[in-house]
Amino acid sequence: MSLEHYNAELASIDMEIARLAQLCGIQMLQPGVAEAVLRNDSSLCNSTNPLAWEKLRGLLVLHYHVVAENAAADGVDAAAETLRQALQSVSARMRPQQQ
């Protein structure tokens, strides 16, 4: 797969993760939050939304799978760049909603 494909795939996954995190009332970029989501620790949610929580958790697992696949195919540096670009894209798109 090409770098552009990984960029688009991760940006799409991460955009949905950001939307679901908002629904659950959690800050995904805070230290330890992603790990807590992977451990299925829903106590950090500020609102109860089991459907959003399960989808969020599943997409986070998918996110890590895509990053690992990218690293295996193109190397760790390329995967890190893809991740940086996806995070930058999502941050830019989410900014207007965080007033």
N, CA, C and O of each residue as an XYZ file, in Angstrom:
396
protein
N       0.839     -1.194      0.000
C       0.000      0.000      0.000
C       0.873      1.241      0.000
O       2.010      1.216      0.470
N       0.339      2.309     -0.522
C       1.095      3.553     -0.605
C       0.927      4.370      0.676
O       0.007      4.162      1.468
N       1.851      5.300      0.839
C       1.791      6.204      1.986
C       0.482      6.985      1.987
O      -0.111      7.206      3.043
N       0.028      7.405      0.800
C      -1.220      8.159      0.704
C      -2.411      7.317      1.169
O      -3.334      7.822      1.808
N      -2.369      6.021      0.832
C      -3.454      5.135      1.264
C      -3.494      5.051      2.786
O      -4.562      5.173      3.385
N      -2.336      4.841      3.418
C      -2.293      4.778      4.883
C      -2.734      6.101      5.495
O      -3.458      6.119      6.490
N      -2.294      7.213      4.898
C      -2.695      8.537      5.404
C      -4.209      8.686      5.388
O      -4.809      9.095      6.382
N      -4.822      8.352      4.259
C      -6.271      8.497      4.128
C      -6.999      7.546      5.068
O      -7.977      7.935      5.707
N      -6.533      6.307      5.157
C      -7.183      5.327      6.020
C      -7.100      5.747      7.486
O      -8.099      5.712      8.204
N      -5.904      6.144      7.927
C      -5.756      6.553      9.330
C      -6.533      7.824      9.626
O      -7.154      7.928     10.684
N      -6.514      8.784      8.729
C      -7.251     10.024      8.959
C      -8.743      9.735      9.095
O      -9.415     10.324      9.941
N      -9.255      8.841      8.276
C     -10.676      8.474      8.344
C     -10.999      7.785      9.670
O     -11.984      8.122     10.327
N     -10.173      6.831     10.054
C     -10.379      6.110     11.320
C     -10.277      7.091     12.487
O     -11.124      7.091     13.380
N      -9.249      7.916     12.477
C      -9.023      8.833     13.595
C     -10.090      9.906     13.702
O     -10.404     10.359     14.803
N     -10.658     10.322     12.561
C     -11.752     11.298     12.598
C     -12.960     10.695     13.313
O     -13.606     11.362     14.122
N     -13.258      9.443     13.015
C     -14.384      8.772     13.673
C     -14.084      8.540     15.152
O     -14.975      8.663     15.992
N     -12.832      8.203     15.473
C     -12.434      8.050     16.880
C     -12.652      9.360     17.620
O     -13.181      9.361     18.732
N     -12.254     10.470     17.021
C     -12.425     11.783     17.665
C     -13.901     12.093     17.888
O     -14.277     12.603     18.944
N     -14.738     11.787     16.898
C     -16.184     12.043     17.024
C     -16.781     11.192     18.140
O     -17.563     11.687     18.952
N     -16.414      9.922     18.181
C     -16.938      9.028     19.213
C     -16.421      9.402     20.597
O     -17.146      9.296     21.587
N     -15.175      9.837     20.664
C     -14.621     10.277     21.947
C     -15.420     11.466     22.484
O     -15.671     11.557     23.686
N     -15.817     12.374     21.592
C     -16.652     13.509     22.016
C     -17.989     13.006     22.560
O     -18.473     13.499     23.579
N     -18.583     12.027     21.878
C     -19.859     11.474     22.348
C     -19.729     10.841     23.729
O     -20.650     10.897     24.543
N     -18.561     10.235     23.977
C     -18.331      9.584     25.269
C     -17.809     10.559     26.324
O     -17.728     10.224     27.506
N     -17.456     11.768     25.885
C     -16.962     12.766     26.828
C     -15.557     12.499     27.323
O     -15.242     12.784     28.478
N     -14.698     11.949     26.454
C     -13.322     11.686     26.876
C     -12.338     12.411     25.956
O     -12.645     12.718     24.804
N     -11.166     12.671     26.491
C     -10.085     13.342     25.769
C      -9.063     12.286     25.352
O      -8.209     11.902     26.151
N      -9.143     11.815     24.108
C      -8.295     10.714     23.648
C      -6.808     11.035     23.690
O      -5.995     10.121     23.822
N      -6.427     12.301     23.582
C      -5.012     12.634     23.522
C      -4.370     12.810     24.895
O      -3.163     13.032     24.987
N      -5.150     12.715     25.948
C      -4.591     12.812     27.290
C      -3.810     11.530     27.614
O      -4.199     10.444     27.184
N      -2.712     11.654     28.369
C      -1.905     10.474     28.707
C      -2.736      9.379     29.381
O      -3.508      9.644     30.303
N      -2.565      8.161     28.909
C      -3.209      6.997     29.511
C      -4.620      6.713     29.033
O      -5.157      5.644     29.323
N      -5.236      7.638     28.307
C      -6.629      7.452     27.899
C      -6.762      6.341     26.858
O      -7.637      5.484     26.980
N      -5.908      6.348     25.841
C      -5.987      5.302     24.813
C      -5.799      3.919     25.433
O      -6.501      2.972     25.079
N      -4.858      3.811     26.351
C      -4.614      2.530     27.020
C      -5.832      2.101     27.832
O      -6.184      0.921     27.854
N      -6.472      3.059     28.498
C      -7.671      2.745     29.283
C      -8.794      2.277     28.364
O      -9.519      1.343     28.707
N      -8.948      2.904     27.215
C      -9.972      2.482     26.256
C      -9.680      1.058     25.788
O     -10.588      0.231     25.706
N      -8.426      0.775     25.486
C      -8.063     -0.576     25.050
C      -8.311     -1.612     26.148
O      -8.642     -2.761     25.855
N      -8.151     -1.209     27.404
C      -8.435     -2.108     28.546
C      -9.934     -2.219     28.824
O     -10.359     -2.959     29.712
N     -10.729     -1.474     28.051
C     -12.188     -1.462     28.210
C     -12.620     -0.824     29.527
O     -13.618     -1.228     30.123
N     -11.864      0.174     29.974
C     -12.170      0.897     31.206
C     -13.067      2.091     30.870
O     -12.585      3.198     30.628
N     -14.355      1.850     30.860
C     -15.295      2.912     30.476
C     -15.567      3.901     31.608
O     -16.372      4.816     31.439
N     -14.916      3.735     32.753
C     -15.139      4.649     33.878
C     -14.665      6.065     33.565
O     -15.064      7.008     34.249
N     -13.828      6.234     32.554
C     -13.354      7.575     32.219
C     -14.345      8.351     31.367
O     -14.127      9.531     31.094
N     -15.433      7.711     30.941
C     -16.459      8.392     30.139
C     -17.251      9.362     31.004
O     -17.614      9.051     32.138
N     -17.512     10.537     30.454
C     -18.334     11.522     31.146
C     -19.808     11.394     30.793
O     -20.657     12.037     31.410
N     -20.111     10.564     29.803
C     -21.501     10.302     29.442
C     -21.647      8.831     29.092
O     -20.705      8.205     28.607
N     -22.823      8.285     29.338
C     -23.063      6.871     29.089
C     -23.588      6.691     27.676
O     -24.672      7.162     27.331
N     -22.802      6.004     26.872
C     -23.182      5.719     25.501
C     -22.493      4.407     25.101
O     -21.462      4.427     24.429
N     -23.063      3.269     25.515
C     -22.407      1.980     25.279
C     -22.106      1.692     23.814
O     -21.067      1.109     23.503
N     -22.991      2.088     22.914
C     -22.765      1.840     21.494
C     -21.555      2.634     20.994
O     -20.699      2.091     20.296
N     -21.485      3.917     21.353
C     -20.339      4.749     20.957
C     -19.053      4.210     21.578
O     -18.009      4.199     20.925
N     -19.120      3.762     22.836
C     -17.936      3.226     23.517
C     -17.393      1.993     22.789
O     -16.191      1.900     22.542
N     -18.262      1.059     22.450
C     -17.816     -0.163     21.778
C     -17.227      0.139     20.405
O     -16.222     -0.453     20.011
N     -17.851      1.054     19.683
C     -17.340      1.426     18.366
C     -16.001      2.149     18.513
O     -15.077      1.903     17.738
N     -15.891      3.030     19.493
C     -14.642      3.734     19.770
C     -13.522      2.740     20.050
O     -12.436      2.843     19.481
N     -13.784      1.798     20.908
C     -12.771      0.803     21.281
C     -12.349     -0.020     20.058
O     -11.159     -0.253     19.847
N     -13.318     -0.456     19.260
C     -13.012     -1.230     18.067
C     -12.188     -0.444     17.058
O     -11.263     -0.985     16.452
N     -12.519      0.824     16.877
C     -11.761      1.657     15.941
C     -10.361      1.955     16.452
O      -9.434      2.109     15.657
N     -10.192      2.039     17.765
C      -8.858      2.246     18.310
C      -7.982      1.019     18.052
O      -6.804      1.150     17.719
N      -8.560     -0.166     18.206
C      -7.837     -1.398     17.880
C      -7.459     -1.389     16.392
O      -6.330     -1.726     16.035
N      -8.400     -1.008     15.534
C      -8.145     -0.932     14.100
C      -7.039      0.089     13.808
O      -6.172     -0.158     12.970
N      -7.069      1.219     14.489
C      -6.038      2.247     14.336
C      -4.651      1.642     14.572
O      -3.744      1.815     13.757
N      -4.496      0.933     15.692
C      -3.197      0.334     16.001
C      -2.810     -0.730     14.977
O      -1.632     -0.882     14.656
N      -3.790     -1.462     14.465
C      -3.519     -2.480     13.441
C      -2.993     -1.817     12.159
O      -2.029     -2.296     11.562
N      -3.620     -0.729     11.745
C      -3.195     -0.026     10.529
C      -1.784      0.548     10.715
O      -0.970      0.471      9.795
N      -1.487      1.110     11.865
C      -0.148      1.646     12.136
C       0.888      0.514     12.095
O       1.964      0.678     11.521
N       0.563     -0.630     12.704
C       1.489     -1.764     12.687
C       1.699     -2.284     11.266
O       2.818     -2.621     10.881
N       0.631     -2.345     10.502
C       0.710     -2.781      9.101
C       1.579     -1.814      8.293
O       2.403     -2.243      7.486
N       1.397     -0.538      8.506
C       2.190      0.490      7.838
C       3.659      0.350      8.214
O       4.526      0.427      7.343
N       3.951      0.148      9.490
C       5.336     -0.004      9.947
C       5.986     -1.237      9.332
O       7.153     -1.197      8.941
N       5.232     -2.336      9.244
C       5.768     -3.561      8.659
C       6.036     -3.390      7.164
O       7.016     -3.923      6.644
N       5.173     -2.654      6.479
C       5.306     -2.494      5.030
C       6.335     -1.430      4.649
O       7.113     -1.624      3.715
N       6.340     -0.313      5.367
C       7.136      0.841      4.940
C       8.186      1.294      5.946
O       8.952      2.214      5.657
N       8.240      0.674      7.115
C       9.209      1.063      8.135
C       8.597      1.958      9.195
O       7.559      2.587      8.987
N       9.258      1.997     10.322
C       8.764      2.740     11.483
C       8.718      4.240     11.214
O       7.772      4.909     11.628
N       9.720      4.777     10.530
C       9.729      6.222     10.254
C       8.542      6.633      9.390
O       7.905      7.655      9.644
N       8.247      5.830      8.366
C       7.098      6.131      7.497
C       5.797      6.032      8.285
O       4.900      6.857      8.110
N       5.689      5.026      9.151
C       4.477      4.868      9.968
C       4.314      6.050     10.916
O       3.202      6.538     11.117
N       5.412      6.509     11.495
C       5.353      7.660     12.404
C       4.904      8.912     11.655
O       4.137      9.714     12.187
N       5.379      9.079     10.427
C       4.974     10.232      9.619
C       3.496     10.148      9.257
O       2.787     11.153      9.301
N       3.028      8.957      8.898
C       1.617      8.761      8.592
C       0.759      9.111      9.803
O      -0.256      9.796      9.675
N       1.165      8.645     10.965
C       0.442      8.919     12.200
C       0.427     10.416     12.502
O      -0.606     10.959     12.896
N       1.565     11.084     12.320
C       1.649     12.527     12.564
C       0.708     13.287     11.633
O       0.011     14.207     12.060
N       0.692     12.898     10.358
C      -0.168     13.570      9.391
C      -1.646     13.335      9.686
O      -2.461     14.249      9.558
N      -1.993     12.109     10.082
C      -3.391     11.811     10.407
C      -3.842     12.624     11.619
O      -4.941     13.177     11.625
N      -3.000     12.695     12.636
C      -3.333     13.466     13.838
C      -3.480     14.946     13.502
O      -4.389     15.610     14.000
N      -2.596     15.459     12.667
C      -2.678     16.858     12.254
C      -3.976     17.128     11.492
O      -4.622     18.154     11.707
N      -4.350     16.223     10.616
C      -5.579     16.366      9.830
C      -6.813     16.369     10.728
O      -7.699     17.211     10.580
N      -6.860     15.431     11.647
C      -8.013     15.336     12.554
C      -8.072     16.563     13.458
O      -9.145     17.124     13.675
N      -6.934     16.975     13.979
C      -6.909     18.155     14.860
C      -7.426     19.385     14.136
O      -8.187     20.171     14.700
N      -7.012     19.553     12.885
C      -7.461     20.706     12.104
C      -8.967     20.649     11.848
O      -9.645     21.675     11.897
N      -9.484     19.461     11.578
C     -10.918     19.325     11.291
C     -11.770     19.437     12.549
O     -12.915     19.881     12.470
N     -11.248     19.053     13.693
C     -12.018     19.099     14.935
C     -11.964     20.480     15.592
O     -12.862     20.823     16.361
N     -10.964     21.252     15.316
C     -10.763     22.556     15.959
C     -11.998     23.462     15.899
O     -12.371     24.026     16.927
N     -12.650     23.627     14.734
C     -13.808     24.523     14.689
C     -14.949     24.109     15.614
O     -15.737     24.957     16.032
N     -15.052     22.830     15.937
C     -16.130     22.340     16.785
C     -15.829     22.541     18.265
O     -16.727     22.420     19.099
N     -14.583     22.844     18.600
C     -14.188     22.977     20.016
C     -14.099     24.443     20.388
O     -13.004     24.953     20.627
N     -15.226     25.129     20.443
C     -15.231     26.563     20.733
C     -15.415     26.824     22.194
O     -15.443     27.979     22.616
